[in-house]
Amino acid sequence: MSMGGRFRKLLREKKFIVTMGIETAVHARIVERAGFDFAYVGGYDVSLALLGLPDFGLITEPEMVANARNIARAVDIPVVCDADTGYGNALNVIRTVQNFEAAGVAAIHIEDQVSPKRCGHVAGKMIVPVEEAVGKLKAALDARKDPDFVIMARTDAVAAVGGGLDEAIRRGKEYARIGCDMLFCEFPSADIEYPRRFAQEMRRAYPTLPLYFNYSSNLKWHEFPLTTFEALADMGYKAMHVSQACLRPSMQAVWDYAADLRARGAQAEIDLERRLLGHPMGAHHEFAGIPAFKELEAKYLPAEEVKRKYDGAVGL
């Protein structure tokens, strides 16, 4: 079964699935080992991690695809990837779909923003005419080779110039009508009435179409603690991710360690090593797979060469 098929199977068999937004292969492996069913690669996550730049349409298709390929190869769970606006018009979308599918990901989403786009939770978004968005999504559906490769339509109409919730609902119905596999609507705030109404309208028109939800860190969920994953699933959202769920805690941890190292010198490193003793991420050589590679060396390399490499050697 392809990864797209496995992702569809998860959607069929579980009430809902949730994961963490990631940006690198190492974070994908952590997410997999932690027991999540799939991984989500966010455009903002990758742009900030790889380029040090915000989600303003600055990351390119080749950069995203290359990163997605590395992530998909590193794990054995489906990977869903942000494909922004498809990186151009309908003709560009064809190649975008082909490249992401060849990279081994299970699904991508394509949004209806004007290019260059920006983060769905940043002001100043503009959307293309619905006819153009429909054409791009039709091109995406026709471009895939594996019918199980998931094409998700995303609309940013709720908070875009000239948009609104009613426009997002209208677009969602159009994207469903042409056969998109899943719908993803970005919401501007943690006001639960927006996603509730969107889900109600979509389920009324297309009751079997799965909906996707971005549990965005921009929405300050700590102020609305009753908005749980389960509550969103009850509305009809089948899959969701927490945005930048790997990047933000990593940034916080690295900042804190950097400040500690600057202030206390070597003692900061000694204390970090002690905290990592017994932690799942403490044995980073094992996590990286060095023991498995040593087994491959023993299997495929000449025995005398392996003996020379390791007899009397120091290290793992």
N, C-alpha and C positions, 0 to 999 in steps of 0.2 A: 504494500500500500504506500502510495506517495505521501509526502508530508501534508500536502493539501487534503488528501483523503483522510489522514489521521486527524487533522484539525476539524474537518467536517464531522468525523465520528465523535470527537469530544463534544461538539455542539449538539449532536443528536442525543448523546447518552447522559449528559450531565445537565442539571438545572442551570448552572452557569459555571464559567471558568474565569479565573482572575490571575493576573501575573504582574510582574514588575517591569517598568520601562528600563531598558538597558541601552548600552552604547558600544560595548566591547565584547570580545569572545570570552574573556575571563569572567565578566559579569554574567554572561549567558550560562557558563558552566556552574557558577554559584547558584543561579536561579534554578537550574535543572537539579542540582544536588539537593537544594532545599525542598524539592518536591513539587514545584509548579508544573502545570501541564503544558505550558507553552511560554515562549518569550516574545516580547514586543520591542522592536527597535525603533526608537523615536527620532525624528529629524532634529529636534532641538537637542536631544541627548548627544547625537553624533556630531552635530555642528559645534557644540560647546566643547565636547571632549577632544575632537580631532583638530578643529580649527581655532578653538578659543573664541568663537564668534557666536552671536545670537541666531535664533531661527528667523532669518530675514531672507530666505531663499538663496543663501550663500553657498551651502553645500551642494555639490554637483551630483548628477546621476552616476558617473563612474566612481566617485568617492563612496557614495551610499551603497552601490552594488558590490564593490570590492569589500567593504566592511561587512555587508550582509552575508557575502559568501564565506568569509572567515568565521562568522558567528554560526551559520548553518552547519559548517563542517565540524565545529567544536562540540556540538550537542546532538542528542538524539530525541529532541522534542521539536514540535512545529515552531517555526519562527514567523511572526507577522511583522511586516516592515512598512514603515512610512515611506510612500513614494511621492510625497508633496503633490504638486500639480501634474505629475507625469513628466515634468521637465520639458514642457513645450506644448505644441498643439497635438492634434490627434495622430499625426504621423510620428511625432516623437514618442508618443505614448506607446505605439506599437513596439518600438525597440526597447522602451523601458520595461514593458511587460516581459518581453522575451529574455532580457538580461536578468531580471529578478528571478524569473522561473528557472533559468539555467543556473542561477546561483544556489538553488536548492531551498529557497524559502517556501513557506506554505501559503502565504497570502500577502497581498499588498493593499493599501488604500490610496485612492486618488481623490483629491479634493477639488472643489470648484472655485478656489480663489484665483484672482488675477495674478499672473506671474510678473515680477518676483513676489512670492507669497511672504507671509510672516506668521509667527506663532498664532495659533487660534485664540489665544487669550491676551493678545496685544492689540491695542487700538489701531485703527487705520486699515483694517481689512477691506478689500473690495472683491466682489465676486463676478465671474464671467456670466454672460447670458446663459440661461438654462439650456438653450439649443446647443451652444458650444460645449457645455459640460456633458450633455447627453452624447454628443458626437465622440468626445474623447473616451467616454466610458464604453460606448459601442466598440470603438477601436480596441480598447483593452480586452473586452470579452472575446473579440474575434482573434486577437493575437496569441492567446495562450494555446499551448499544445495539449497540456493535460487538462481535461475538463474539470478535474478536482482542484486545480489551482484556483484559490479564492480571490475574486475581484471584489473589493469592498469600496463602495461609494461613500465619500465623506462630504458633507456640506457644512460650510462655515457661515451660512446665510443668517443665522440667528443674530449675530452681533456685527454683521458686515454693513457697510454703507448701502442704503437702499434695500436692506433685507428685513429680518424680523422672523419671529417664530412661524407665522403663517407661510412665509416664503420658504422657510426650511422644510416645512411639511409638504408644500407643493413640490419642491425639488425631490424630497425623499420619495414621494410617490412616483415621480417620473423616473428616477433611477431604479426603483424597484420594477417598474413596468417594463423596462428594457432588458431586465434579467440579471441585474447585479446580485451577487450572492449574499451580500450583507450591507447594512446601513450604519453609518457612523455620523452622528451629528455633534458638533461642538457647541457647548453651552457657555454663556458668558458669566454665569454666576452660580452659586450653590443653591439658588432658588429651585427647589425640587419640582415646582409646577412646570417648569420648562421641559425637563426630560419626561415627566409624567404625561403631559399632553402630547408630546411628540410620539411617545410609545403608544399611547391610546389610538392616535390617528393611524399610525403605521400598522398596528395589529388589526385594526378594524378593516383596513384595505388589503393588507397582505399578512394574514395571521401566522403563516409559517416562516416568514422571513426573519432571520436572526438580526438582532440589533447589537451594536457595539458601543461601549461607553468609556470615555476618558475620565478617570477619577483624578482630575488634574490637580496638581499641587498648588496651582494658582487660585483655586477657588476657596482656600482657607477652610477646609473641612472641620478643623478643630472648633470652628464656631457653629457647626451644624452636626454634632456628633451622632445624631439619630439617622443620618443618611448612610446606611450601611450597604455593603455589597449585596446582602440578602434583600434589602428593600428595593434596590435597583433591579435585582433579578425578578422580584415579584412584579415589577412594572413591565418586564419583558426583555431586559437586556441580558443577552446570553454570554457575552464575553466582555471583559473590561481589563484595563491596566491602570496602575498608579504611575503617573508621569514622573520621569526622572527619579524613579525609586532607587536606582543604584547610584546615579550621579550625585544627588544631593547629600546622602549620608557619607559617600566617599569624600566629597569636597569638605564636609564638616570635619571628618576624621583626619584628613590630611592637613587641614588648616590647624587643628588642635595639636597635632603631632609636630608640625613645623614650628609653631609658637613655643611648644615645650622644648624642642631640640635647641632652638635659638636661646631660650632662657636658661636651660639646665645642662646643656651639653650632653655628654655621653650617658649621663644618668637617665635621660629621657629614653634613649634606645634600650638601655638595660631594663627599665621598667616596662617598655613595650614588649620586649621578648618574654618577660615573665607573664604578662597578661595573655600572651598568645599560647603559652604552654597548655596543651590539652584542648585548645580551641579548634573547631573544624578547619579553620583557615590558617592554623599555626604551622602545619607541615606543608609549606608551599611547594617544596620539591615533589612531594607525593601528589599534591593536588595537580601540579603541572603534568604529571605522568611519567616522571623519570624512571621509576621501577618498571613500568610497562615497556619503555624504550630499551632498557637494559635486557629485558627478556627477548625483545626482537633482535637485538644484537647477538645474543646467544643462539638464536634460532637461525639467523641468516649469514652472519659473518664467520669467517674461518675461526676455528676454535683457538688456534695459536695467536691470532690477532687479538681476540677478546682477552686471552690470558695476559698478553703483554700490556694491554690497556689497563687492566685492573689489579694485577698482582702488585701489591705494595702501594697501590694508589690511595690517596687521602680523599675523603668525601663520602657522599651518600652512595 
